[in-house]
């Protein structure tokens, strides 16, 4: 067996562990509130399973930091969740949230597995990836059984193999547009589902935030999600593709905050950065000029909103810094 204590962590491993610790401790707080307020027995079981596994992953992350003699991040603690607060979200929204975060977990740990050369960290990522893939399947089964899983739109089966024959395939704004293909529809559908969930989260956060400045930022974010939902839905409607409905997602009337302003702002910050990455993927697979223009503008808009959110986190002292290289210029100036 390799003696890992003699192999220093690379920047990829330091960065991956930091991101995982922040991701896991933030969502532990969210799951704790969910578990304290959920009513549906099947969804409760899923939340309990996720929370127990999360505690074990956080314990493992702590052991990595202890083993290397590195101070662990502050992350999110019991101070960021109020377990006595009444439920803020419906069971359906809780189920949709844990499904979304399972997908985000798959992507997070998949990246870690392929960028971390140390076998102990790579194996940790691999085991976590297997868990997220498995729990995602279980959550999807529950959502399907309860009739609350939104399926992507249907289109007729193809009757022949077709090849692109002319440049009009790329046309969007001028000339005759080619109909949307299945991959483009899938991206539009997923972007609608993400924004529908984001809109509900922001609604709940905006009615419980303590800071007026953060509340106003969240309300602005809600307007952004409404606009994006209209854009993505209108593109599907223009091609006579059925727009999925998301009935059942919901926020209660509670105004008592179950989460700290720090946690709520941090979660929105995570969703903003995640959105930029998924819109970038959608853009890369969009061969219609109008879609390309839409996604380019949306990425720029989300980037501006995300930057304002980061500035708020810095202003309130919420922004924890990842591991970084030493500032050689500063060290040299101190020496002088």
C-alpha positions as CSV (number, residue, x, y, z in Angstrom):
1,X,0.0,0.0,0.0
2,X,1.2,3.5,-0.8
3,X,2.2,5.6,2.2
4,X,0.0,8.7,1.5
5,X,1.6,10.7,4.3
6,X,4.7,11.0,2.1
7,X,2.8,12.3,-0.9
8,X,1.8,15.9,-0.7
9,X,-1.6,17.0,-2.0
10,X,-1.6,18.7,-5.4
11,X,-3.6,21.9,-6.0
12,X,-6.3,19.7,-7.6
13,X,-6.7,17.7,-4.4
14,X,-6.5,20.8,-2.1
15,X,-9.2,22.5,-4.2
16,X,-11.4,19.5,-4.5
17,X,-11.4,18.8,-0.8
18,X,-12.2,22.5,0.0
19,X,-15.1,22.5,-2.5
20,X,-16.4,19.2,-1.1
21,X,-16.2,20.4,2.5
22,X,-18.1,23.6,1.7
23,X,-20.7,21.7,-0.4
24,X,-21.2,19.0,2.2
25,X,-21.4,21.2,5.3
26,X,-23.8,23.6,3.6
27,X,-26.2,20.9,2.5
28,X,-26.0,19.2,5.9
29,X,-27.7,22.3,7.4
30,X,-30.3,22.2,4.7
31,X,-31.0,18.5,5.2
32,X,-31.2,19.0,9.0
33,X,-34.1,21.5,8.5
34,X,-35.7,19.2,6.0
35,X,-35.6,16.2,8.3
36,X,-37.0,18.2,11.2
37,X,-40.0,19.4,9.1
38,X,-40.8,16.8,6.4
39,X,-44.1,15.0,6.6
40,X,-44.0,12.3,3.8
41,X,-42.5,9.1,5.1
42,X,-40.8,8.1,1.9
43,X,-39.2,11.5,1.4
44,X,-38.2,11.5,5.0
45,X,-36.4,8.2,4.6
46,X,-34.4,9.6,1.6
47,X,-33.4,12.7,3.5
48,X,-32.3,10.6,6.5
49,X,-30.2,8.3,4.2
50,X,-28.6,11.3,2.6
51,X,-27.9,13.1,5.9
52,X,-26.3,10.0,7.5
53,X,-24.1,9.5,4.4
54,X,-23.2,13.2,4.4
55,X,-22.1,13.0,8.1
56,X,-19.7,10.1,7.2
57,X,-18.3,12.1,4.2
58,X,-17.7,15.1,6.4
59,X,-16.0,13.0,9.0
60,X,-13.7,11.5,6.2
61,X,-12.9,15.0,4.9
62,X,-12.0,16.1,8.5
63,X,-9.6,13.1,8.7
64,X,-7.9,14.2,5.5
65,X,-7.3,17.7,6.9
66,X,-6.1,16.2,10.3
67,X,-3.8,13.8,8.5
68,X,-2.1,16.5,6.5
69,X,-2.0,19.0,9.4
70,X,-4.0,21.5,7.3
71,X,-6.6,23.8,9.0
72,X,-10.0,22.7,7.7
73,X,-12.3,25.3,6.3
74,X,-14.9,26.9,8.6
75,X,-17.7,25.9,6.3
76,X,-21.3,25.8,7.7
77,X,-22.1,24.8,11.2
78,X,-25.1,24.5,13.6
79,X,-25.0,28.3,13.8
80,X,-26.3,28.4,10.2
81,X,-29.5,26.4,10.8
82,X,-32.4,26.9,13.3
83,X,-34.0,23.5,13.8
84,X,-36.8,25.1,15.8
85,X,-38.0,27.1,12.9
86,X,-41.2,26.0,11.2
87,X,-41.1,24.3,7.8
88,X,-40.3,26.7,5.0
89,X,-40.7,24.3,2.0
90,X,-43.2,21.7,1.0
91,X,-42.3,18.0,0.9
92,X,-42.4,18.1,-2.9
93,X,-39.8,20.9,-3.1
94,X,-37.6,19.1,-0.6
95,X,-37.7,16.0,-2.8
96,X,-36.9,18.1,-5.9
97,X,-34.0,19.8,-4.0
98,X,-32.3,16.6,-2.9
99,X,-32.7,15.2,-6.4
100,X,-31.0,18.3,-7.9
101,X,-28.2,18.2,-5.3
102,X,-27.6,14.5,-5.9
103,X,-27.0,15.4,-9.6
104,X,-24.7,18.2,-8.5
105,X,-22.9,15.8,-6.2
106,X,-22.3,13.3,-9.0
107,X,-20.6,16.1,-11.1
108,X,-18.6,17.3,-8.1
109,X,-17.2,13.9,-7.1
110,X,-16.7,12.8,-10.7
111,X,-14.4,15.8,-11.3
112,X,-12.6,15.0,-8.1
113,X,-12.1,11.3,-9.1
114,X,-10.5,12.3,-12.4
115,X,-8.3,15.1,-11.2
116,X,-6.9,13.8,-7.8
117,X,-4.0,11.4,-8.3
118,X,-3.7,10.3,-4.7
119,X,-5.4,7.0,-4.4
120,X,-7.0,7.7,-0.9
121,X,-8.7,10.8,-2.1
122,X,-9.6,9.3,-5.4
123,X,-11.2,6.3,-3.7
124,X,-13.1,8.7,-1.4
125,X,-14.4,10.4,-4.5
126,X,-15.2,7.1,-6.2
127,X,-17.2,5.8,-3.2
128,X,-19.0,9.1,-2.9
129,X,-19.8,9.1,-6.6
130,X,-21.3,5.7,-6.3
131,X,-23.5,6.8,-3.4
132,X,-24.8,9.9,-5.3
133,X,-25.6,7.8,-8.4
134,X,-27.4,5.3,-6.3
135,X,-29.4,7.8,-4.2
136,X,-30.3,9.7,-7.4
137,X,-31.9,6.5,-8.7
138,X,-33.8,6.0,-5.5
139,X,-35.0,9.6,-5.4
140,X,-36.2,9.4,-9.1
141,X,-38.1,6.2,-8.3
142,X,-39.9,8.0,-5.4
143,X,-40.7,11.0,-7.5
144,X,-42.1,8.9,-10.3
145,X,-44.2,6.8,-7.9
146,X,-45.7,9.9,-6.4
147,X,-46.3,11.5,-9.8
148,X,-44.0,14.5,-9.1
149,X,-41.2,13.8,-11.5
150,X,-41.3,16.2,-14.5
151,X,-40.5,14.3,-17.6
152,X,-38.9,15.9,-20.6
153,X,-41.2,16.6,-23.6
154,X,-42.0,13.9,-26.1
155,X,-41.4,14.1,-29.8
156,X,-42.3,11.6,-32.5
157,X,-39.8,8.8,-33.1
158,X,-37.6,9.4,-36.1
159,X,-38.5,7.3,-39.2
160,X,-35.1,7.7,-41.0
161,X,-31.5,8.7,-40.5
162,X,-31.0,12.3,-41.7
163,X,-27.8,14.3,-42.5
164,X,-27.3,18.0,-42.4
165,X,-27.1,19.2,-46.1
166,X,-26.9,23.0,-45.9
167,X,-25.8,25.9,-43.7
168,X,-29.4,26.9,-43.0
169,X,-29.1,24.3,-40.3
170,X,-27.5,27.0,-38.2
171,X,-30.1,29.6,-39.0
172,X,-31.9,31.2,-36.1
173,X,-32.8,34.8,-36.6
174,X,-33.0,35.0,-40.3
175,X,-34.4,32.6,-42.9
176,X,-36.3,29.4,-42.1
177,X,-35.3,27.9,-38.7
178,X,-34.7,24.2,-38.4
179,X,-36.9,22.6,-35.7
180,X,-35.4,22.0,-32.3
181,X,-33.6,18.6,-32.0
182,X,-33.8,16.3,-29.0
183,X,-30.5,17.5,-27.4
184,X,-31.6,21.2,-27.6
185,X,-35.0,20.4,-26.2
186,X,-33.4,18.5,-23.3
187,X,-31.2,21.4,-22.4
188,X,-34.2,23.8,-22.5
189,X,-36.2,21.4,-20.3
190,X,-33.4,21.0,-17.7
191,X,-32.9,24.8,-17.6
192,X,-36.7,25.2,-17.0
193,X,-36.6,22.7,-14.1
194,X,-33.5,24.3,-12.5
195,X,-35.0,27.8,-12.7
196,X,-38.3,26.5,-11.3
197,X,-36.5,25.1,-8.3
198,X,-34.3,28.2,-8.0
199,X,-37.4,30.5,-8.0
200,X,-39.0,28.6,-5.1
201,X,-35.8,28.6,-3.1
202,X,-35.3,32.3,-3.6
203,X,-38.9,32.9,-2.7
204,X,-38.5,31.1,0.6
205,X,-35.1,32.8,1.3
206,X,-36.4,36.3,0.5
207,X,-39.3,36.0,3.0
208,X,-36.9,34.9,5.8
209,X,-33.7,36.9,5.2
210,X,-32.8,39.2,8.0
211,X,-30.7,41.7,6.0
212,X,-32.7,44.1,3.8
213,X,-29.8,44.3,1.4
214,X,-29.6,40.5,1.0
215,X,-33.4,40.3,0.7
216,X,-33.4,42.9,-2.1
217,X,-30.7,40.9,-3.9
218,X,-32.8,37.7,-3.6
219,X,-35.9,39.5,-4.9
220,X,-33.8,40.6,-7.9
221,X,-32.8,37.0,-8.4
222,X,-36.4,35.9,-8.4
223,X,-37.1,38.3,-11.3
224,X,-34.2,36.9,-13.2
225,X,-35.5,33.3,-12.8
226,X,-39.0,34.4,-14.0
227,X,-37.5,36.0,-17.1
228,X,-35.4,32.9,-17.9
229,X,-38.4,30.7,-17.4
230,X,-40.3,32.8,-19.9
231,X,-37.4,32.7,-22.4
232,X,-36.9,28.9,-22.3
233,X,-40.7,28.2,-22.4
234,X,-41.3,30.5,-25.3
235,X,-38.6,28.8,-27.4
236,X,-40.3,25.4,-26.8
237,X,-43.7,26.9,-27.6
238,X,-42.5,28.5,-30.8
239,X,-41.6,24.9,-32.0
240,X,-44.9,23.6,-30.6
241,X,-43.1,21.5,-28.0
242,X,-45.0,20.9,-24.8
243,X,-43.7,23.0,-21.9
244,X,-43.5,20.8,-18.7
245,X,-45.6,22.0,-15.7
246,X,-44.1,22.0,-12.2
247,X,-47.2,22.0,-10.0
248,X,-46.6,21.0,-6.4
249,X,-43.3,22.9,-5.8
250,X,-44.0,25.3,-3.0
251,X,-43.0,27.6,-0.1
252,X,-45.0,27.9,3.1
253,X,-46.0,31.3,4.6
254,X,-43.4,31.1,7.3
255,X,-41.2,34.2,7.8
256,X,-39.0,32.7,10.5
257,X,-35.6,31.9,9.1
258,X,-34.4,28.3,9.3
259,X,-31.1,29.3,7.7
260,X,-28.6,32.1,8.3
261,X,-28.3,34.9,5.8
262,X,-24.8,33.5,5.1
263,X,-26.0,30.1,4.2
264,X,-28.8,31.4,2.0
265,X,-26.6,33.8,0.1
266,X,-23.9,31.1,-0.2
267,X,-26.4,28.6,-1.7
268,X,-27.6,31.1,-4.3
269,X,-23.9,31.9,-5.1
270,X,-23.4,28.1,-5.7
271,X,-26.4,28.0,-7.9
272,X,-25.3,31.0,-9.9
273,X,-21.9,29.4,-10.6
274,X,-23.5,26.1,-11.4
275,X,-25.9,27.8,-13.8
276,X,-23.0,29.4,-15.8
277,X,-21.5,25.9,-16.3
278,X,-24.7,24.3,-17.5
279,X,-25.6,27.2,-19.7
280,X,-22.1,26.9,-21.2
281,X,-22.7,23.2,-22.0
282,X,-26.1,24.0,-23.5
283,X,-24.5,26.7,-25.6
284,X,-21.8,24.3,-26.9
285,X,-24.5,21.9,-28.1
286,X,-26.8,24.6,-29.6
287,X,-26.5,24.6,-33.4
288,X,-29.2,27.2,-33.9
289,X,-28.0,30.8,-34.0
290,X,-30.9,32.1,-31.9
291,X,-30.2,29.7,-29.1
292,X,-26.5,30.6,-29.2
293,X,-27.4,34.3,-28.8
294,X,-29.9,33.5,-26.0
295,X,-27.4,31.5,-24.0
296,X,-24.6,34.0,-24.5
297,X,-26.7,36.8,-23.2
298,X,-28.0,34.7,-20.3
299,X,-24.5,33.7,-19.2
300,X,-23.5,37.4,-19.2
301,X,-26.6,38.3,-17.2
302,X,-26.0,35.5,-14.6
303,X,-22.4,36.5,-14.4
304,X,-23.3,40.1,-13.4
305,X,-25.8,38.9,-10.8
306,X,-23.3,36.3,-9.4
307,X,-20.6,39.0,-9.1
308,X,-23.0,41.2,-7.1
309,X,-23.7,38.2,-4.9
310,X,-20.0,37.6,-4.3
311,X,-19.5,41.3,-3.4
312,X,-22.3,41.0,-0.8
313,X,-20.6,37.9,0.7
314,X,-17.4,39.8,0.9
315,X,-19.1,42.8,2.4
316,X,-20.7,40.7,5.2
317,X,-17.6,38.6,5.8
318,X,-19.2,35.4,4.5
319,X,-16.7,34.7,1.7
320,X,-14.3,32.0,2.7
321,X,-11.2,31.8,0.6
322,X,-10.0,28.6,-1.0
323,X,-6.3,27.5,-0.7
324,X,-4.1,29.8,-2.7
325,X,-0.5,30.2,-3.8
326,X,1.6,32.6,-1.6
327,X,1.7,36.3,-2.7
328,X,5.4,36.4,-3.5
329,X,5.3,40.2,-4.1
330,X,3.9,40.7,-0.6
331,X,6.5,38.4,1.0
332,X,9.3,40.3,-0.8
333,X,7.9,43.6,0.3
334,X,7.8,42.4,4.0
335,X,11.4,41.3,3.7
336,X,12.4,44.8,2.5
